[in-house]
Amino acid sequence: MEGDAVRQVRVRPGMTVGELVQELKTSGAFNGGSLAKACGITEEMFRDDKATTFVGLAGAMVPAGMGGIVSDLVDMGYVDILVSTGANLVHDIVEAIGCRHYHGSADCSDNDLRKQGINRIYDVYVADEAFTQFEEFIQGVFGGLKEGTVISTTELLATVGRNLPSGILATAARKGVPVYCPAVQDSVFGLQFSLFTQTHNVVVDAFRDMKGFLDRCFTAERAGALIIGGGVPKNFIFQGMLLAPHGFSYAVQLTGDRPDLGGLSGATLDEARSWGKLTSDAQGVTVYGDATITLPLLTAAVLERLSRG
C-alpha cells in the first residue's frame, strides 16, 4: 500500500506536550493527526516575520479559563490582530476588575440558581454581583469620553484596556494590538453602552473600524489565521481577504461544529478557498474538538518548539 504506515503512539512518564504531539504526528490519524498538523502550521506562522497573524476568539473561552492563553500570546508578540465576540471581552473585563468565574455543575436546578443570583455557562458559574461591578467600572470608563465624541469600536476597546490592570484587553492596549469586535452590541458591553448613550452624546461608529482592518489585510505580505470557535470573528477575519489581492497563507481552525449543516463555524477551510479567502496553496487544517482541550495543547506544543529556537 502507498503512504506511511500508522505507528502506535507511545506515552511515557515525564514527556512534554511537544513530545506528545510529535507522537500524535507519527500516528497521523483522525483529530490527533490534525492537531499535530495544526501545531506545525501554527509554528511556521508564528516564525514567519512577514506574516500578519489574525486570531479569532468565539465561544465561552474566557469563562472556561482560556483567556490567559490568548493574553499571553498577545504579550509574546504572536498576535497582530485580535477579533473577538463581545461576550469574551465582557468576561475578560469581569476577571480583570477582580471578579471570578467558578466551577459549577451542568446537572443543577437553573431555577434555584436564578433565585441565588447565579448565571450558568454550562458548568461555569458567574454571579450577578460580577455584572454589577462590571456596570460600575464600564460606565466610569464611558463617562471619561467627551461629549460629541465619535469613536470606533477598536478605539473604545483600547480605551477600556488602558483602564484595566490585566487580561486580554489590557495586554492588547499595552502592546498596541488592535482588538476588533464586529458584534459588540450583542453583549452586556453593548447593552451598557446603549444605556450610556441615553444621557450622553457619544457615538460608536462600527464602520470606522473597517478601513484600518482592510488596510491591514491589503498591506500584509502574508497572512495567517488562528480561528478559535468560529462565529462572527471567523467571518470578519476571512471576509477581509475578499477585497485583498491575496488570501491567507496559513489557517488553523479549532471547532466542535459540523460542516454538513452549512453553518460558518463548522465550514471547512477548503470551502474558504472557493471564496479566495485562502490562497490555493495555503497551509490549513481544521481540528474538530473542544477548544478548551485543543487550544492549550496546541499552544503549549508550539511555544515549546519556539523556545528551542
C-alpha positions in Angstrom: 0.0 0.0 0.0 1.1 3.6 -0.6 1.8 6.1 2.1 3.4 5.9 5.5 2.3 3.3 8.0 0.5 4.3 11.1 2.8 3.9 14.1 1.4 3.2 17.5 1.6 6.1 19.9 3.9 5.6 22.9 3.3 7.7 26.0 5.9 7.7 28.8 6.2 9.4 32.2 7.6 12.9 32.1 7.2 13.5 28.4 6.4 17.1 27.4 3.4 18.3 25.5 5.5 18.9 22.4 6.8 15.3 22.6 3.2 14.0 23.0 2.1 16.0 19.9 5.1 14.6 18.0 3.8 11.1 18.9 0.4 12.0 17.5 2.1 13.1 14.3 3.5 9.6 13.9 0.1 8.1 14.1 -1.4 10.7 11.8 -4.9 9.6 12.4 -8.2 11.4 13.0 -8.1 14.6 15.0 -4.9 13.7 16.8 -3.1 13.8 13.5 -4.9 17.1 12.7 -3.8 18.6 16.0 -0.2 17.6 15.2 -0.5 19.2 11.7 -2.1 22.4 13.3 1.0 22.7 15.6 3.3 22.6 12.6 1.3 25.2 10.7 1.0 27.5 13.7 4.7 27.2 14.5 5.5 28.2 10.9 3.0 31.1 11.0 4.5 32.4 14.3 8.0 32.1 13.0 7.2 34.0 9.7 8.2 37.6 10.3 6.5 38.7 7.2 3.1 37.2 8.2 0.4 39.2 9.9 -1.3 36.9 12.4 -5.1 37.2 12.9 -6.7 35.5 15.9 -10.4 34.9 16.1 -12.0 34.2 19.5 -15.5 32.9 19.9 -17.3 30.6 22.3 -17.2 30.9 26.1 -13.4 30.8 26.1 -12.7 33.3 28.9 -15.3 31.9 31.3 -13.6 28.5 30.7 -10.2 29.8 31.6 -8.7 30.2 28.1 -8.3 33.9 28.2 -4.9 33.7 29.8 -3.6 31.8 26.8 -4.8 34.5 24.4 -3.4 37.3 26.6 0.0 35.5 26.8 0.1 35.1 23.0 -0.6 38.8 22.6 2.0 39.7 25.2 4.6 37.5 23.4 4.0 39.2 20.1 2.4 36.3 18.3 -0.9 38.1 17.7 -1.1 41.1 15.3 -4.9 41.5 15.2 -7.5 40.0 17.5 -11.1 39.7 16.6 -13.4 38.6 19.5 -17.0 38.2 20.4 -18.4 40.8 22.8 -19.1 38.2 25.4 -15.5 37.1 25.7 -14.4 40.7 26.2 -17.1 41.2 28.9 -15.8 38.2 30.8 -12.3 39.4 30.3 -13.2 42.7 32.0 -15.1 40.8 34.8 -11.9 38.9 35.6 -9.7 42.0 35.3 -11.7 44.0 37.8 -11.3 41.2 40.4 -14.5 39.2 39.9 -14.3 35.5 39.2 -15.9 32.6 37.4 -16.5 29.5 39.5 -16.7 25.7 38.9 -20.3 24.6 39.0 -22.3 21.8 37.5 -24.4 21.3 34.4 -26.6 19.0 36.5 -28.4 21.5 38.6 -31.6 23.4 39.1 -31.3 26.6 37.0 -34.4 28.0 38.7 -32.6 27.7 42.0 -29.5 29.4 40.5 -31.7 32.2 39.3 -33.0 32.7 42.9 -29.4 32.8 44.2 -28.3 35.4 41.6 -26.0 32.9 39.8 -25.7 32.7 36.0 -24.6 29.4 34.4 -22.4 28.8 31.3 -22.6 25.0 31.1 -20.6 24.0 34.2 -19.2 27.5 35.0 -21.0 29.9 37.3 -20.8 33.7 37.5 -22.7 35.8 40.0 -25.0 38.8 39.3 -22.7 40.8 41.5 -19.9 40.5 38.9 -22.1 42.2 36.4 -23.0 44.9 38.9 -19.3 45.6 39.3 -18.8 45.4 35.6 -21.5 48.1 35.1 -19.9 50.4 37.7 -16.5 50.0 36.0 -17.6 50.3 32.4 -19.9 53.3 33.0 -17.0 55.0 34.6 -14.8 54.4 31.5 -17.6 55.6 29.3 -18.0 58.7 31.4 -14.5 59.7 30.6 -15.4 60.2 27.0 -16.0 63.8 25.9 -19.5 64.8 24.8 -19.8 64.7 21.0 -17.1 62.1 20.6 -17.3 59.7 17.6 -15.2 56.7 18.2 -14.6 53.3 16.6 -15.2 50.0 18.5 -11.5 49.3 18.3 -10.6 52.7 19.8 -13.2 52.3 22.5 -11.9 48.8 23.5 -8.3 50.2 23.6 -9.6 52.9 26.0 -11.1 50.2 28.2 -7.9 48.2 28.1 -5.9 51.1 29.3 -8.1 51.3 32.4 -7.6 47.6 33.3 -4.7 46.0 35.2 -4.6 42.7 33.4 -6.3 40.5 30.8 -6.7 40.4 27.1 -7.8 44.0 26.6 -5.2 45.4 29.0 -2.4 43.4 27.3 -3.6 44.3 23.8 -3.7 48.0 24.7 -0.2 47.9 26.2 1.2 46.1 23.2 -0.7 48.2 20.6 -2.6 45.2 19.2 -6.0 46.3 17.8 -9.0 44.4 19.1 -12.0 44.2 16.8 -15.4 43.3 18.0 -17.8 43.4 15.0 -20.8 42.3 17.0 -20.1 44.2 20.2 -23.8 45.2 20.6 -24.5 41.5 21.1 -23.1 41.5 24.6 -23.5 43.1 28.0 -20.9 45.6 26.9 -23.3 46.7 24.1 -26.2 46.9 26.5 -24.2 49.1 28.8 -23.1 51.4 26.1 -26.7 51.7 24.9 -27.7 52.8 28.4 -24.9 55.3 28.5 -26.0 56.9 25.2 -29.4 57.6 26.6 -28.0 60.5 28.6 -24.7 61.2 26.7 -23.8 62.3 23.1 -21.2 59.7 22.3 -21.3 57.6 19.1 -19.6 54.3 18.3 -19.1 54.2 14.5 -18.8 50.5 13.7 -17.9 51.2 10.0 -15.0 53.3 11.2 -13.2 50.1 12.1 -13.3 48.8 8.5 -10.7 51.0 6.9 -8.0 50.1 9.4 -8.8 46.4 9.3 -8.9 46.3 5.5 -5.7 48.3 5.2 -4.0 45.6 7.3 -5.4 42.9 5.1 -4.2 44.7 1.9 -0.7 45.5 3.2 0.0 42.1 4.8 2.8 40.5 2.7 1.5 37.2 4.0 -1.3 36.5 6.5 -2.2 33.7 8.9 -5.3 33.0 10.9 -5.8 31.1 14.1 -9.6 30.6 14.5 -10.9 29.6 17.9 -14.5 28.6 17.8 -15.7 30.2 14.6 -18.7 32.5 14.8 -18.7 36.2 13.8 -14.9 36.6 14.4 -14.1 33.9 11.8 -16.3 35.5 9.2 -15.0 39.0 9.9 -11.4 37.8 9.6 -11.9 35.8 6.4 -14.1 38.4 4.7 -11.2 40.9 4.9 -9.4 38.9 2.2 -12.4 39.1 -0.2 -11.2 42.5 -1.3 -7.5 42.0 -0.8 -5.3 40.8 -3.7 -4.4 37.6 -1.8 -5.8 35.1 0.7 -4.4 33.7 3.9 -1.3 31.6 3.6 -1.8 29.9 7.0 -5.0 28.9 8.6 -5.8 26.8 11.7 -9.4 26.3 12.9 -10.4 24.8 16.3 -14.0 24.0 16.3 -16.6 21.5 17.5 -19.1 22.2 14.8 -20.0 20.1 11.8 -19.5 21.3 8.2 -22.5 19.4 6.8 -25.1 21.7 8.5 -23.9 24.7 6.5 -23.0 26.9 9.5 -20.0 29.1 9.3 -18.4 27.8 12.5 -18.2 24.3 11.0 -17.3 25.3 7.5 -14.1 23.7 6.2 -11.1 25.7 5.2 -11.3 24.2 1.8 -14.7 25.9 1.4 -12.9 29.2 2.2 -10.5 28.5 -0.7 -13.5 28.6 -3.0 -14.1 32.2 -1.9 -10.5 33.2 -2.3 -10.1 33.7 1.4 -7.3 31.2 1.5 -4.7 31.0 -1.3 -4.7 27.9 -3.5 -1.5 26.7 -1.8 -2.3 27.8 1.7 -1.4 25.5 4.6 -4.6 24.9 6.5 -6.2 22.4 8.9 -9.3 22.1 11.0 -9.1 20.3 14.3 -12.5 19.1 15.5 -13.0 19.0 19.2 -13.5 21.1 22.3 -11.2 24.2 22.1 -10.6 24.1 25.9 -8.6 20.9 25.1 -7.1 21.6 21.7 -6.1 25.3 22.3 -3.9 24.6 25.4 -2.3 21.5 23.8 -1.6 23.4 20.5 -0.2 26.5 22.3 2.0 24.5 24.7 3.5 22.4 21.9 4.1 25.4 19.7 5.7 27.5 22.4 7.9 24.6 23.4 9.2 24.4 19.8 9.6 28.1 19.5 11.6 28.2 22.8 14.1 25.8 21.2 14.9 28.4 18.5 
